[in-house]
């Protein structure tokens, strides 16, 4: 019998075959959140485009307020968006508001808290200020011709804001990896349908899709294929026609009499890299390549498919998108004793407790059957148990795979 492949070796073999998606597309700024920028962005304008007031107050000449208190003549107003067109002369002031251009002749802003308006034409300044006080010089944020964003930058809130400030209405980004999901099995019906006595509700594809989309993929659901090789091959053809980067199959990847997925893929030209992993849950994991298509055959048990999606699909999609590698493994303390492990790496579903000092306590659930979706839904993490690990007592350290970033 072929030895089971270790988890880390399986992950490395998947990633070794992975190259970032090179195709690009232009998207409106409001749809660019979370995307990767495909090219450098050079500022086409300066920000601010003029010397601007940083506070509400009065634009004055610094020399006029060296000795305070001093009275000045108010010669106009400068609200944001409305520049004062005159020149501030000696002994004069302009009422100004945040963001408005500093008038010609003025070099300082006196904040309104340091003044008292005596009449519509007169203001008393009670506090001196050095030249340039509360003045934002032109180009303070960025200057025309300056490189501001770089290819490969993740477009988060800060980068989208600066792109908008540069007057970029749309951005060229890397195309999202395309994922096609195919469930198989005569026993499956979609939620909302009435199953026959020998059928169950298909649930895997919804969780796997959520993981794929959270990892930045564009997902196509190919539905449920009945247990006929020609039907499965036709669905594979649809994934290829859609120029998918990844095909995920759910169930049917074993070599039993009714497990037809592997045979259908091989008949379509897939080169099988590996099948069966030394892990629990998720042993019947399959990976292969069909031309440029990555094929990930996930187990039929719902929890197995979700665990495998976290361990293998997420890093595959990160590599395809060019994102930094994912490292969701953290140290924790066992809240309950766990027994010795066998030759398969075990992933125990557990809830987390965070102590006041930030220490994470992992409490494994008593029952770990790979069909129990409710237990997985209640889990915050997976406790990682290495092959042949010795028994561990409560209070000992362990490694956990976070399922929820909020922890």
Buried (B, 14 or more C-beta within 10 A) or exposed (E): EEEBBBBEEBBEEBBEBBEBBEEBEEBEBEEBEBBBBBBEBEBEBBBBEEBBBBBBBBBBBBEBBEEBEBEBEBBBEBBBEEBBEBEBEEEBBBBBBBBBBBBEBBBBBBBBEBBEEEEEEEBBBEEBBEEBBBBBEBBBBBEBEEEBBEBBBBBEEEBBEBBEBBEBEBBBBBBBBBBBBBBBBBBBBBEEEEEEEEBEEBBBBEBBBEBBBEBBBBBBBBBBBEBEEEBBBBBBEBBBEBEBBBBBBBBBBBEEEEBBBBBBBEBBEBEBBBBBBBBBBBBBBBBBBBEEBBBBBBBBBBBBBBBBBBBBBBBBBBBBBBBEEEEBEBEBBBBBEBEEBEEBBBBBBBBBBEEEEEEBBBBBBEEBEBEBBEBBEEBBBBBBBEBEBEEBEEEEEBBBBBBEEEB
